[in-house]
C-alpha cells in the first residue's frame, strides 16, 4: 500500500463529509426504519476535499502519485489535517480490562490507539497498539490487555489519524508561473 507524499493541504477549501452506509424503508403511515449495513467500524466512511497550494514541481509529484493510484486502482494512506492526536491521562487495570481516563478524549469504539505507560504503581504493563473496546463517556474508554494484572498509573495515548483513501477526482490549476493548486476529493475505504 502506498503512502501519500508528505505534502500538507491548506485549510482553504478543506471539508469533511460523513456518508453513513444505511438503507431506509418508509411505510405508508410515515414510519421509517433505518438499517446500517456492514461492520460497525465501516458504517460511516468520510469523504474529504483538500487543496494543495504548491510549486508546480511539487504539484507534479502529487499528480503523478494520484495518476499511479488511478492506474493500479490501489488505495493509499493519508492523514487529514488535524486528525492525529496525542494526550496524557491515567489508567487502571483489573484483569485484562484497562480503563483509560483522559479529559475529553474524543476516541470512538473500534478506533486504534497507541498506549505508552509512563508510570505505574506496580508491575510493568506492555506498551502497544490496542483497539478501543468501550467508551463509557467523553473522559473514559477501555482496551483489552494481553495478560491479566492489577495496576494503575499514567499513560500517553496517541491516535495516528491515518486512514486508507482513494482519490475520486482532482483538478490542477496553475494561477501563475511555477505555482499550482491541486483540489482533490478523497473517499475513505476499508481494506485489510
C-alpha positions in Angstrom: 0.0 0.0 0.0 1.2 3.4 -0.9 1.5 6.4 1.4 0.5 9.8 0.2 3.6 12.1 -0.4 4.5 14.3 2.6 2.7 17.5 1.5 0.3 19.3 3.8 -3.0 20.6 2.4 -4.1 24.2 3.1 -7.2 24.9 5.2 -8.7 26.8 2.2 -11.2 24.5 0.6 -10.9 21.7 3.2 -14.1 19.9 4.0 -15.0 16.5 5.5 -18.3 14.9 4.9 -19.8 11.8 6.5 -21.6 9.2 4.4 -23.2 6.6 6.7 -23.9 3.3 4.8 -27.6 2.7 5.5 -30.9 1.6 4.0 -34.1 3.4 4.6 -37.6 1.8 4.5 -40.6 4.2 4.6 -44.0 2.9 5.3 -47.3 4.5 4.2 -48.2 5.6 7.7 -45.0 7.7 7.9 -43.0 5.2 9.9 -39.3 4.9 8.9 -36.9 2.1 9.6 -33.2 2.7 9.2 -30.7 -0.1 8.9 -26.9 0.4 8.9 -25.0 -2.0 6.7 -21.6 -3.6 7.2 -19.2 -3.8 10.1 -19.7 -1.3 12.9 -16.4 0.4 12.2 -17.1 0.6 8.5 -20.5 2.2 8.5 -19.5 5.9 8.3 -16.9 6.4 5.7 -15.6 10.0 5.3 -15.2 12.0 2.1 -12.7 14.8 2.4 -11.9 17.6 0.0 -8.4 19.0 0.2 -6.4 21.6 -1.6 -2.7 21.7 -2.1 -1.0 25.0 -2.9 2.5 24.0 -4.1 5.2 24.8 -6.6 4.5 23.3 -10.0 7.2 20.7 -9.4 5.7 19.5 -6.1 2.2 19.6 -7.6 3.6 17.3 -10.4 4.8 14.8 -7.7 1.3 14.8 -6.2 -0.4 14.4 -9.6 2.0 11.6 -10.6 1.2 9.8 -7.3 -2.6 10.2 -8.0 -2.2 9.0 -11.6 -0.4 5.9 -10.4 -3.2 5.1 -7.9 -5.7 5.6 -10.7 -3.8 3.2 -12.9 -3.3 0.5 -10.3 -6.6 1.1 -8.5 -4.9 0.9 -5.1 -5.8 2.8 -2.0 -3.3 4.9 -0.1 -2.6 6.0 3.4 -3.3 9.7 4.2 -3.6 11.7 7.5 -6.1 14.5 7.2 -5.1 17.8 8.7 -5.8 17.8 12.5 -6.9 14.2 12.7 -4.0 12.7 14.7 -3.8 13.5 18.4 -1.7 12.7 21.5 -3.0 13.2 25.0 -2.0 12.1 28.5 -4.1 10.7 31.3 -4.3 7.9 33.9 -5.1 4.2 33.7 -6.2 1.4 35.9 -6.1 -2.3 35.0 -8.1 -5.0 36.6 -7.8 -8.4 35.0 -7.4 -7.8 31.2 -9.6 -4.7 31.2 -7.6 -1.4 31.1 -9.7 1.7 31.8 -8.1 4.9 30.5 -9.1 8.3 31.8 -8.3 11.3 29.5 -10.3 14.5 29.7 -12.5 14.9 26.5 -10.6 12.1 24.7 -12.8 12.1 21.5 -11.9 8.5 20.8 -14.6 6.1 19.4 -15.2 2.4 19.9 -13.2 0.4 17.4 -10.6 3.1 17.0 -6.9 2.1 17.2 -4.8 3.8 19.9 -1.2 3.5 20.9 -0.6 3.4 24.7 2.7 4.4 26.3 2.6 3.6 30.0 4.7 6.4 31.6 4.5 5.4 35.2 3.0 2.5 37.1 2.1 1.7 40.7 3.3 -1.9 40.4 4.3 -4.2 37.6 5.2 -3.1 34.1 2.3 -3.0 31.6 3.3 -3.6 28.0 3.1 -0.5 25.7 1.4 -1.2 22.4 -1.4 -0.7 19.9 -4.9 -1.5 21.1 -8.5 -1.4 19.8 -10.9 0.6 21.9 -13.4 -1.9 23.4 -15.8 0.5 25.0 -16.3 4.2 25.7 -18.3 4.9 28.9 -18.3 8.7 28.4 -16.2 11.6 27.0 -13.5 11.0 29.6 -13.0 7.2 29.8 -12.6 4.3 27.5 -11.4 0.7 27.8 -9.0 -1.6 25.9 -8.2 -5.2 26.5 -4.6 -6.1 27.6 -2.9 -9.3 26.5 -2.3 -10.5 30.1 -4.1 -10.2 33.4 -2.9 -7.8 36.1 -3.9 -5.2 38.7 -2.1 -1.9 38.2 -2.6 1.9 37.8 -0.6 4.9 36.8 -0.1 7.5 34.0 -0.4 6.9 30.3 0.2 8.7 27.0 -2.5 8.0 24.3 -1.8 8.5 20.6 -4.3 8.3 17.7 -2.5 8.5 14.4 -5.4 9.7 12.3 -4.1 7.9 9.2 -6.7 6.2 7.2 -7.0 4.5 3.7 -8.4 6.5 0.9 -8.9 6.5 -2.9 -8.9 9.8 -4.9 -12.3 10.2 -6.6 -11.1 13.2 -8.7 -8.6 16.0 -8.7 -8.2 19.3 -10.6 -4.9 21.1 -11.2 -4.9 24.8 -11.9 -1.8 27.0 -12.5 -2.6 30.6 -11.4 0.8 31.9 -12.3 4.3 30.7 -13.3 5.7 27.9 -11.0 2.7 27.7 -8.8 -0.1 25.1 -8.9 -3.2 24.4 -6.9 -4.5 20.8 -6.7 -8.1 20.3 -5.5 -8.7 16.7 -4.6 -11.6 14.6 -3.3 -10.5 11.6 -1.2 -13.0 8.8 -0.2 -12.2 6.6 2.8 -12.1 2.9 2.1 -11.9 -0.1 4.4 -9.4 -2.7 3.2 -7.2 -5.2 5.1 
